């Protein structure tokens, strides 16, 4: 099993001392937990890629709420948007350097709905709040702990029996497939186990298909002059690329497998897939990932509303996303 990770998001200007102290306290209680805070990262190429990956793979996201971390252009807001996107367990920690009302943070209204740890009197004077933080992290560790391969096989056998005897045969068949294939994202109310397809992969597939949904819907709505503008800027067969979604079954098998699982559950079935049932016969993940970064930034920057979902993209936004993958050697354009 991968390391259980706590990501600490803080502002260098008014949250660093808190981040350092919380890192020490968490490590002193949970010796097996990995804590990430960007003390060793420097600005420049790869910084945001690294932060994005750390948020995507973390289990708990600590948002240290201060005046600087909740005011644009704070990078903490971008990190929080990723945590929301990947449905991470977010724990707000209100610092003494926050002068506002924790129940009314105008830039981050969704954050106000979460239970928070109140550290406004200073970490050393907030023993009960720190204890509450420990308990919350402990609950997350327990819920993320896998059971053994033996128990996994027991669950498969159980669902095989239910499939034969239960009146809800379809539901039992899905349960059996979830455990056979190990789709961690689908466990939900089931015990978490070490599956073949990690939750992060499942979420990435959903994220990619959502992006391609936006690209296909937008492409359909563009006028002929708008399409020509995109083609002149990008070059190549844009229509073919946008309308042939898929993964290479040979080298992207986990992503391909979960995509098929979603389709069989009638999710994203309206998308246009590659001709061989979504088997692209070429690597798609590298270019999908660079496109996703642009797509996320566009949603992040859209009208200063970080969680507003706007289906149709503009021509410039479409060009920006499609141009991103041109730097990946396997692109088809």
N, C-alpha and C positions, 0 to 999 in steps of 0.2 A: 504493500500500500504506500502511496506517496505521502510525504510529510504533511501534517495538518498545519496550515499556515494562517497567521493573523497578519493582515496588511494594515499598517498605521498611516493614515492620510493626514498630513498636518502642513501648516504654513511655516516656512523657515523664519518668517519675521516675528511671529508671536506664539509659536507652538512647539518649537524645537525642544525646549527643556522638558515639556510635558511628554513629548514623544520618547525622549531618552529615558525618562523615569518609568514610564509605562512599559517600555521594552524590558527594563531591568526587573520590574515587578512580575510581569507575565512569565519571563524566563525562570525566575526564582521559584515559581509555583508549578509551572508546567515545563518540566525539563525537556520533554520530547517535542514540544511545539516549536515550529519555526516562525520567527517574527521578522517581517520585512518592513523596513523604513529606509528611505532612500539616502542614507548617510554617505554612501560610497559612490553614488551616481553623480556624474557631472553633466552640465548642459551640453547639448550638441547632438550629433547624429546618433540615433538609436535610443535616446533617452525615453521618448514617449512610447516607443515599441516595447522597451523593457518594462516600463510601468504598466502598460496595457496587459502584457503577459502575466505580470505578477497579480494584477487585480483579477484577471480571468481565472487564475488557478488558485486563488486564496479561498479560505473557508469562512473567515470572519473579517469584516471590513470595519475597522475603527475609524470613525470620522471625528477628528479633534476640531470641535467647533470654536472658532475664534473670529474676531472681526476680519482678519485678513483671509482666512480660509473660506469665508462665505461671501466674499466680495470679488466681483470680476476685476481683473482677469485671473483669478486664482486657479492654479492647476488642480487644486483639490476638488473643484466642482466638476472638472472633466473626469477625474478618477471616480468620483461618486456616480457620475452618469454611467460609467462602465460597470460599476458594482450593481447599479439598478438593472442594467441591461442583462447581466449574467445572474440576476436574482440572488445575490450574495446576502448573507446575514449581516446587516448593517447595524452597528451600535454607535450612536452619536455620543460623544463625550464633551460636555459643555465646559469650557475652560474659563478661568478668571479673566482672560484677555478677550472674552466676548461680552460686549456691552448691551446687546439686544435682548429680546424676549425669546426664549427657546421655543415657545409655542407659536411664534409668528416670525419666521425667517422668510422674508419676502422672496429672496432668490431661490430658495429651496423649500417650497411648501410641503413636498412629500416627506422631507426629513422631520418636519414638525409632528407627523403622525406616529413616529416611532418612540418607544420608551428609551429614555436617555439616562446616561450616567452623569450626575451633577458634580463636577469637580471645581466649582467656582470658588470654593474656600481653600483651594490648594490640595494637591494629592495627599500630603501628609496629614491633613486635617479632615479627610473624607474616608475614614476607615470603612464605614458601612457601605458607601458607594463603591469602593474598590472591591469589597467582598461581593457586592452584587455583580460587578463586572466579572470576577472570577467565576461565579456561579453560572453566568450567561455563557461564558466561554466553555465551561465544563459541559453544559448541556449540549453545545454544538459538537464538542469532541465525541460525546457519547452517541449522538445521533449519526455521526459520520463514521463510527467504528464499524468495520466490516465483520461479518460472521465468516465461518470457515467454508472452504470448498465443499466439505461434507454436507453442511447445512444447505448450501446452494443446490446440491443434487437432491436433497430431501424435498426442497421446494419444487423442483422440476417434477419429481415423482408425484408429489401431492397434486399438482395441477394436471398431470396426466390422468390421475384417478378421477379428479373432479370433472375433467373433460368428458370422461366416459359415463359418469354417474349423475352429474349435476344437470339441472334443467337449463342453467346458464352456460351452455357449452361454448358459445363464442367468447364470453368473458374469460372462461377458464383457459381456452386456447391461447388468448392473448397473454394471460399470466404465465403460462408455460413458456411461450416464446420469449417473454421479457427475461426470464431466468436462464433459458437456454443460451440466448445471445448475449446476455449480460448488459442490457441497456440501462445503465445506472440512473439516467435521468427519469426513467419510467417507474422506478421503484416506489417513490412517493410514500404511500402508507405501508409499504413492505419493508422488511429488514434490509438495511444497506449491506451489500456484499461486494467483494472484489470482482467486478464484472469485466467482460472482454472489451466493452465499449464504454470508456469513462464518461461521466456526466459532462465534462468540458467539451468532449467531441460532439455529443448530442446537441448541446447548446450551440456549438459552432455551426452545425448543420442547419439548425433552425434559423440562426442569424443569417447565414448565407442565402437560404431559400427566401427569407423575408426580403433581403436586399434584391435578389433576382426578381422577386414579385414586383417590387417598386420599379425596377428597370423595364420589365416587360410591359407593365401597365402604362408607364410613361411613354414608352416607344410607340404603343398603339395610339396614344392620344396626340402625338406630335403631328403637325401638318407636314406636307411634302417639303416646303421650303425649310422647315426646322430640321427635318431628317437630313436634307442635303447639307445643311450647315454642319451637322454633326459628322456626316460622312467626309466632308471636305477637311474638317479639322483632324479627325481620327485616321481616316483612310481605312482600307480593308472592308471586309464584309461584316459590318456592325450587326445587321439583322440576323445573320447566322449565329454570331456569338451570343447575342442577347437571348435568343430563342432556343438555345441548346444547352440547357442546364444539366449538369451531371458531374460524376466523379469517376475516376479510373478504378475499376474493380480490382485490378492487379496490385496497385500501389496505394490506393485510397479506400481500401476495403471496408474499414470501420465506418467511414462517412457514407459510402455507397450503401452499406447494409442498413444504416439507420434511416437514410433517405427512403429506401424501399419500405421499411417498416412504417414510416409516416404516411407514405402513399397508400399502403394497404389499410391504414386507419382513416383514409379519405382526408388527409391533410396535405395541402399544397398540390392537390391533384390537378388544379387548373393551370399549373405552369406548363410551359413547353419544354420538354426534356430532350436530351440527345436521343437519336433514333434507336439506339440499342437499349431501350428501357432505362435510360439515364446513365449508361456506361459510356463515358466520354472517350475512352481509349487513349487518353493523354492526361498528364497531371494538370489538375485544375486548382488544387489548394493554394499553391504559391500566389497565383494571381488573384484568386478570390480574397485572400487575406490582405493584400495591399489595397484592393478595392474596398474592402470592409473598413479599413482605416479612414479612407476618404468619405465613405458613406456615413460612418459614425460622426466624423467631424462636421459634416453637412447638417446632420440632425442636431448635433450639439450647438452649432452656431446659428441655427435657424431662428431668427427673431428673438434671440436671447431666451428661448423657451426650450429647455434641455430635454424635455420628455414629450414634447408635442410630436405626434406622428403625422406627417404629411405624405400621403401616398405618391402623388405625382411630383416628379422632379422637374426642374427647369432645364432648358437646353444646356446652359453653362454647367449646371450640376452634373448632368449626364456626361458631358464631355470630361469633366474633372474626374469622375469615377472611372470612366473607360480609359482615360489616359494613364491612370495609375498603373494598370497591369502591363503597360507597354515596356516597363522596366524589368519584367519577368521573362526569362528566355523562352518559356514554353507557351507564350501567348499566341493565339491563332490569327491575330490581326496583322 
